Amino acid sequence: MTTRRKILIALGVGALAAPFASFAQQQGRVWRVGFLTPRRRPDSIDADFLGAFPRGMRELGYVEGKNLVIEWRFDDKLERLPYLAEELVGLRVDVIVSGSSQAISALQKATTTIPIVMATSGDPIGSGFVKSLARPGANITGFSNLTSDIGAKQLELLFSMVPKLSRVAVLVNPANPSLATFLKNVQSAAQRLGVTVLPLEARTAQEIENAFPMMIRGKSAAVIVAIDALFVQQCRKIAELAAKNRLPSASSIPEYVEAGGLMSYGPNLADQLRRAATYVDKIFKGAKPGDLPELTANNVRSCSCLEFAEKR
């Protein structure tokens, strides 16, 4: 065989082998996902609503310990979030999933290149996370839970259930950038209904406890609990304080009712976490986060829920 024929055969074999090598490399890849949320680590992620995310990844063929690593980062001290965000960026993960507006803000400052998937966000445009829902732009996409609309609806439901409701407290975390819009919309709805709103701020568990005597002194007849990572973590304590002070209360998560609260109306966070996995999968397959339209609670249909405590 001539040298020329040997070279041609070698080139031909190489060309055929290249796609198979590339395919094998992709199939054998271990993907790394960061997850950042401002709360304490639950005793069992699987038993928590956060477990919906790894379950969603498994449904798409990604199995932890096989072709997926999830780098979980938890801390209920908000000042720690920037450090944890930088830590995840330093690990060079393929995608980072965020569990709150505060986490998104920290990640946005930490990286402009690693894709960020918002599992939940109350006001992504107003908070400056995305340019629009249709085309988010930059490296951030995900879900909006429309908390601004939810707060107004919660007030309307309380108004229909509590006779002669004239004053309502609204518990908000000032460290959450999306809650300014939430409060503004509650106040607009309250004005239409002739209800006075008493906004109360809480950044810590102790401040939550301190807020309830202020509600009583302010003659509030009910309380709305804004959706926030801190309040989700403290939902049992908040429900107990509301019951102790005989305040009908509304939250955004069904876990609040399970903990003893009166009512919840809001997004199904577990469902949004499961669906966030579809965004991660698309990014793994080459999609750019800035080109992936952001979904709202209305788009995913199953994110709205209304639960009442049977004992009330």
N, C-alpha and C positions, 0 to 999 in steps of 0.2 A: 504494500500500500504506500502510495506516495506521501510525502510530507504534507502536500497541499490537501489531500483527501483526509488525512488524519486531523488537520486543523479544522476543516469544515465539519467533520463528524463531532469533534469535541465541542465546537460552538453550538451545533444542533442539540446535543445532549444537555448542554448548559442552559439553553433557552427553554427546553422542556422542563428541566428540573426547577428553574427559578420560581414559577408560579406555585409549584407544590411546596417548595421550601418556605415561601412567603405565607402560604395557607397554614402550614404546620406551625410556623412561628406565631401567627395570630391565634390559632386554636390553643396553643400552649401558654399563652400569655396570662399572667396574673395581674388583674386590675386592682388599683388601689384607690379607695374612696375615703375622703375625710368627712367627718360629721361633727359639726360644732353647734352646741346648744347651751344656753345659760341656765343650767339647773344641776342639781346633784345627780350623780349616776344612780339609776334605779337599781334595786336589788336584783331584778331580772329584766333585761332588755326585752326578752321574748314575751314576758307577761305584761310589759308596758305597751302603750300605744306606739312607742318608738319602734317596737319590734315589727311593725307593719312594713318598715323600709327593707330590712333584710329578707322578709318574706316576699316582698315584691320583686326583689332581685332574684330570689330563687325561682320564682315563676318565669323569669326571663332566661334562666339557665346559668345564673351566676351563684356559685356555692362557696361560702366562706371556708377557707382551708384548702380549696381546690383551685379555683380561678379567680377568687375575690378575697381581698383584705379590706376590712372597714376599720379605719383609725378613728375611734370614738374619742371625743374631747368634751368633758362636762365641767362646768364650774358655775355656781350660783352667784359668784362675785363678778359683777359686770366689768370691773376694772381689769380682770384677768383675761377677758375675751381677746384683746389685741395680741397678747402674748401667745395664746393658744392658736389664734389665726396664723401668726407668723410661724409657729411650730409646724402646723399642717403644710404651709407653703414650703417650709424647709425640707419636709419629707418628700416633696415632689409627687404628691398624689395626682391622679389623673382627673379627678373631679372632687369638688367639696360640696356637700349638702348642708344647708343651714336650717336650724330649727326655730329661728325667731328673727325679728327685725334688728335687734341689737347684734346678733351674730352676723347677719348680712352686712351691717354697717362696718363691723370689724374686718370682715373678709374683703369687702370692697376696697378698704384702705391697704390691705396686705398684699393683694395681687390684682393685676389687670390682665393676666394671661391664663391662669388656671380657671377652667369653667366652674361657675357657681350655680347650683340648682337650689332655688328657694322652695322648701317643702311647704312653707306658709309665709305670707306677708300681708299685712293689713292694708298698706297704702304704698305700693312699690313706686308709683310715679311721684306722688307727693314727697316721699322719703328720698327721692333721687337715685333709686336703685336701677330703674330702667327708663328709657325714653318714651316708650309706648307699650301697650299690651300686645299689639300686633307685631311689632318689631322692637324687641327690647334693646338691641344694640349692645356693644361691648361684650363682657364675658358672663353676664347674669341673665338667667331665665328661671321659670318655675311657675308657682301658683300664687294667686291672690285670693284671700278669703273674704274680701269685701267687708271688713269690720265696720266701716262707716255706715253701711246700710243695716248691718246687724244690730248695732246699738239702738237705732231709731225703732226697729221692729221690737226689740226687747222692751223698750219703754211702752210701746203701744200695747203689748201683751200684758204688762204689769198694770197699765191703766185700766184695761178691761177686766182685770181680776181683783184689783184692790179698790173697794168703794171709796169714792171721794179722794182719790190720790191727788195731793196738791204739792208735795215736796218729795223728791227722790235724790238719794246720794248716788254718785258715780265714782267708783274706785278705779283709779288709773295709775300707771307707772310712768312718771315723767321721763324716765330713761328710755322709754320705747317711742321712737319717732313717729310711728303710725297712729298713736293714740290721740294726737292733737286733732286729727280729722274725725276720729271716732267721737270725741267729746263735742266737737263743734256740731256734728249731725244730731247727736242726742239733744243738745240745747235747742237746735232748730225745731226738732219734733216736739220738744217740751213746750216751746213757745206757742205752737199751734194748739196744743192740748190744754194750755193754761197751767202747766206744771212748772214749779221752781226747781232748778237743778243745783245740788250742792256737790261740786267736784272736790274729791279728796285724793291726795297723792300718797303713794306707798312704794318705797324702793326695796324694803326689807320685810321680813316676817314680823318684826317688832312694830314697824310702822303700820302694817296691816291691822295688827291688834289695837294700836293706838287710834286708828281711824274710826272704830266703831263707837266709842264714847262721843266722838265729835258728831257722828251721825245722829245720835240721840239728842245731844244738846242742840243740834241744828233742826230738830223736829222732823227729820226725814221719816217717811212712812214706808219706804222700800229702798232697795239698793241694787244697782246694776254693776256687775263685775266685768270690767273690760277684759278682752282676751290678751294674755301676756304670759310669758314663760314662768315668771315668778308666781302669778296667780294660779296657773295650772298646777304647779308644784304644791301650792298651799291651799288647794281647793277644799280639802277636808277641813282645815282650820277655819277657812272663810265660811263654809257652810255651818260649822258649829257656832261661830260668833254671830252669824245672822239669826240662827235659831234661838240662841241665848238672849238676844236683844229683840226677839219677836219682829224681825224685819223680813217681809217677803223679798226674795232675791232672785235675780236672773243672771245667768252666766252663759258662756258660749260653748261649753263642752258637756257632753252627757255624763262624764265622770263626776261633775258637780252634783248632779241629781243623785247619783249613786252614793255620794258622800253625805247626803242629807239636805242639799239645797232644794229650793222649791221648783226651779224651772231652768231649762237650758234651751237656747236657740242659737245655732251657729254651725260652722263648718265641721265636717267629720275629719278630724285631724289624722286619724289612722288611715283613712281612705286617701287623703292627700299625700301622706308619706309613702303609701304603696304606689300611688301614681307617679310620685317623684322618681321612682325607679325607672319608669319608662323614659324620662328625660335623660337620666344617666346612661341608659342603654343606647339611646340615639346619639349621644355625644361620643360614646365608645365607638360607634359605627361611623363616625366622621362628621356628624352635624355640628354646626357652630351655634353656641348658645344664643348669640345675638340675633340669629335668624329663626329661632324656635319661638313661636307665639306663646305668650303667657296665658295660662288657663285661669279662669275665675271659678268661684264656688258654683255659680249658676251653670257654667259649662259642664262641670263634672256631675251635675245632678244629685248624686248621693251625698254631697257635702252639707246639705241643709237638714237639720234635724230638730225636732221639738219634743222635749221630754218633760213630764210633770211628776213630782213626787206624789206617790199614791196616798201617803199618809196625811197629806195636807187637806 
